[in-house]
Amino acid sequence: MTEFKFTKLTKSLPATVPFVGPETQERSRGKRFNARLGANENVFGPSPSAIRAMAEAPQWMYADPESHDLRAALARHLQTTPDHIMVGEGIDGLLSYLVRLFVAQGDAVVTSDGAYPTFNYHVAGFGGILHKVPYKGDFEDPAALFAKAKEVGAKLVYLANPDNPMGSVHSGAAIAEAMTALPADTLLILDEAYIECAAASAELPIDFGDPRVIRLRTFSKAYGLAGARVGYAIGAPELILAFNKVRNHFGMNRSAQEGALAALADQNWLRSVLAQIAASRLRIEKIARTCGLQPIKSSANFVAIDCGRDGTFARRVLDGMISEGLFVRMPFVAPQDRCIRVSCGTPADLDYLADILPRALQNAENS
């Protein structure tokens, strides 16, 4: 048998992925889920104008490798310049590029224990050393993150606001105040995937060109284009320019660029979707309380529900829901793993949740 000459780092890594997709689970189950409420997708969908733009995009043409028109439109929307913006293959792709830019084997990186695992996946893939701090209650702890970064000499520190998997949010002012303790040679990666779902006070009141921070945003959540994989970074022009050294210049397809352009232009649709997300969050909270559970206040497009015990019990609840055809997920790390995490859904989706959750709880109690 051929022995492939992988790098020592590659040989040392486990064959894992950050998430097992619902399609993989469906193939294992031998049938489809009745409702997908686990991947924080926007079931309310993208703007109809975005769908039309994607369908009409000429497929024989390569996409603009600079995403010029989309960067210009984003710059107008954000009241900044295109030099502050980089477009890439979702936040996951941008995280990979960022880690590649900054992290060599053995370099220190800081994150929260239980935060978005894809960042950890990229750090491991480039040989970085992860240092983790615990959540403070159900919130990531900026002060602890920045203190750890100083302690270990971290190149990067990761913080999501609003948070995934808990949905909790810090005010932008609180993060800005905590950043006074951020080491001068550490870059803050601020993951704002759910920022449109949060109150305006969640926005970081710091200039987009501040070299201490790079913000990551996406069209996958509120704009409903998860399948198109369009993310963007906002940061200092010198940092944005550096992406050109490592990025896949043809990574963004033309349909995705055109769809994102049209979605961004249709802010009326976005407002209608955000209203549906807010209503869905309230319904999920009500369903949880009806079952005697405590929902955690969310500023994202999902709700974490405290099952009242430990991770073992929450896993039994989750497994019971999956067995009845409802795809949901749960946090990976204690004590957050006492929760299940339910994405916002249509009224029909949430009717199904209201039907399934009490039985899943009862079965978990009895098993």
N, C-alpha and C positions, 0 to 999 in steps of 0.2 A: 504493500500500500504506500502511496506517495506521502511523504512527510512534508507538509507545508512549512515554509520557513517564516513563521509568524515571529513578530518581535517578542522579546521577553515579557514586555508589558501585556501584550495581547494574550500570551499563554497564561499569564497570571490571573486574568479576569474571568469571572464566572459567566456562563452563557445565560444571561438574564436580560430582561427588558423592564423598563420602569412600570409599565402597565400591561396587563393581559386584556386585549380588546374584547368588546362584546361579541364580535364575529367569531373569535377564537372560542369563546365560551359557547356560542350557539352551535358550532361544529362539534364540540365535545358533548353537548346535550342532545344533539341530533334534531334540534328544532329551534325556531326563532323565538326571541323574546316577544312578549305581548306589548311591552312598553320599555323604552330606553330612558332611564332616569339615573344613569350612573356616570356618564362622561361629561356632564356639564355642557352638553350641546344646546343650542338654541332651537328648540322644537318649533318655535313660532316662525322661523325661517327668515331668509334675507329679503330685502326689498325686491318687488317684482321687476323693477328696472335693472337691478343687478343680475337677475336671472336672464333677462333679455340680452343684456350686454355680454354675458358669458356665452350665450348661445350664438350670438352674432359675431363673436371674435373670429377673425380669419385664422384657421388652424394651420394653414400652410406656412405661416410666417413665424419665425422665432420671436420671442418676446424681447422688448427693449431691455438689454442687460443692466441699464441704469435705473429702470423703473422711473424714468424722468417725470412723466405726467402724474403718476401717483404720488411721488415725493413732493411735487409742486403743489398738488391739491392738499396734501396733508399739511404742508407748510402754511398755506393760506388758512386752513381750518384751525391750526394751532397758533397762528400769528407769529411764525418764526420763518426761517429760511430753509430751503432744501438741503443746505450744507449740514444742518443739524439732524437729518433724518436718513436712516438706512432701512430699506425694505428687504425682508428675507422670508424664508419658508417657515412661517409661524414663529412663535416665541421659542419653541424647542430648537429650531434651526439657528436662531440668533444666539441662543445660549451656547450652542456648540461652537459657533464662530468666536464668541467672546472668550470662552475657555481656551480655545486654540490660540487666540491672540496673547493671552496673559499667562497661562499655566504651563510650566514645564514640569518634568518629573520631579516630585518631591516638594513642589511649591504648596504653601498653605492656603486654604480656602475655608471660609466660615459660612455656615448655614444653621438653620434651626432643625433640631431633631424631630422629624416627622413632617417637614415642609416638602414642597413639590419635588418628587424624587428624580425627575428627568435631569435637573441640574446636577445632582450627585452622580448620575450615570455618566454625564459628559466629563465631569472632573475626574472620575475614575478612569475613563477612557484615555485621558491625556496624562495620567500619572500623577495628578495632584493629590494632596493629603487633605481630607475633609476633617474639619473640626466643627463640632455641633454644640449648640446650647439648647436647653429646654425651653418650651413655651412658658409664658407666664400666665397661668390660667389658660384661657382659650385664645390667647394672643401671642404672636411672635413678639420677641422682646428686643427692640432695637438697641437699648442701652447695653444689654448683655452681649448682643452680637458684635457691637463695636468694641466693647472691652475685650472680647475674645480675639478680635482681629488685631488689636494692639498687642495682646499677649503673645500671639503666635506669628506676628509679622505677615498677616494674610495679604495676598494680592487682591482678592475679591471677597466680597461679603454679599450674600443673597438675602433679600427680604421681599416678600410678596405683600401687596396692600391694594385691595382687600386680600385676605389670606385664603389660600387653598391648602388644606381641606376644611378649615373651620368656618370660613365666611366672615370672620371678624375683621375689623378695620381700625386703623389708627388715623387720626387727623393728620393731614399733611404738615400742619404746624408742629405737631408733636415729633414727627420724624425729622423735620428740619432742625428742631432744637436738639434732638439726640445726635444729629450729625456734627455738632460742634466737637464731639468726642471721637469722630471717625478719624483714624490715622491718615496723615497727609498722603501716604503712598498706597492707600487702599481704595479701590473703586467699589462703590455701592451699586449693585445691580438691583434696581427696583422694578419688580415684576408687577405691572398694572393691568394684567389681563382682564380684570373685572371692573376697571375704573369707571366705565360708563354706568354700571349698575349701582354705584355708590353715590352718596351725597357729594356735593361740590367741595365740601370741606376736606375730603380725602385727598384732593390734589396737592402735590408738593409745591409750596410757594417759593420755589427756587428757580432761577433762570435756567432755561434749557441748555445754555452753554456752560453751566457750572461743571468743571472737570471732575468733581468728586462723585458724580452720579450719572448713570445711564438708565433711562426708563424704557421698559419694553411693553408694547401694547399690541393688540391683535384685532383682526376682523372675525375671529372664530367665535366669539362669545356674543356680545350684544348685537353685532351686525349679522350674525347667522351664517357665516361663511367658513365653518370649520373644515369642510371638505376641500376648500380651495387653498388652505394653508397660506395665509397672508398675515405676516406680523411686521412690526416696524419698531426700530429703536430711535430714541431721541437723546442726543447727547452733544458734547462739545465737537465742533467740526473736525478737529485733529483726530479724535477718537473715531468718529464716523468714517473718515477717510481711510483709516487703517483697516477697516473691513475689506477694502478692495484687495488687500494682500492675501486674503485667505478664503474669501467667499466663493461660492459657485455662481459665476456671473450669469449663467442661464438657468439658475435654480427656480426663478419665478416664471410660470407659464403665462401666456398672453391672456387666456380666459380669466385667470385669477386676478391679474392686474386690472382688466376691464371691469370685472365684477366688483372689486374693491372701490374703484373710482366711482361707479354708479351708486354703490351702497353709501359711500361717504357723502355723496350729493343729496341723498334722500334722508335728511334729518327728520322729516315728519314720520317716516316709517320707523326710524330708530326710536323716536319718542313713544310711538304706539307699542313697540315691542317692550320697551322698558316698563310701560304701564302694565303690560301682561305679566312680565317677570315679577313686578311688585305684588300683583294680585296673587300670583302663583305661590310666592313665598308665604303670604298670609294664609293661604289655604293649607300649605304643608304644615305650617305651625299649628293650625287648628286641628288637623288630623292627628298630629303628634300629641297634642294636649288631650284630645279625646281618648287616646290610648294610654293616658297616664304618663306620657314621656315629656321631657323638657327640650324644646327646640332652642338652638343657640341663635341669637339675633344675627342675621346675615346681611351683608352688603354686596353679595355676589348673586349669581343666578342658580344658587342651590342653597339648601339648608342642612346643616349638620344637626342630627337629632340624638340627644343623650339618652342612651338606653338604660341608664341608671345603675349599671353594674360594671363589669370589666370587659376587656376585649374578647374573652372567650364567649361570654353571653351575647355580645353584640354580633360576633361572627355567626352564632347560631341563628340569630334573627335574620341577618343578611342572607345566610344560606337558605333559610326558609322562604324568603322572598324570591330569591333566584329560582328555587325549585318550582315556584308557581308562575314563572315567566316574567318576573319584574326585575330588570337589570338595575342594580344599585351598587354603590361601592362604600368603602369605609376607610377611615384613616389607618395608617400602617403601624403607628407607634403609640405606646401608652404615654400618658393617660387619654390621649385623644381617641384611641381605638375603642373607647367605651361607646363611641358614636357610630351611627350609620350616616351616610351622606346622600341626600336625595336631590337630584337636579329638578329645576322648575319644569313643569309639563303642562300639557293641555288640560282642560277640564276632564276629558275622558281619561287621560293618564292618571290624574289625581283621584278620580273615582276608583280606579283600579287599585291605587295605593291605599285608599281608605278601606277597601275590601280586604286586601291582602295583609296589611300590617297587623291587625289584631290577631289573625290566625298565626302569623309568624311569631308573634310575641308569646302566644299561648303554647305553641309547640316548643319554643325555646325554653319556656318555664318547665315543661314536662320532660324534656330530654336530658 
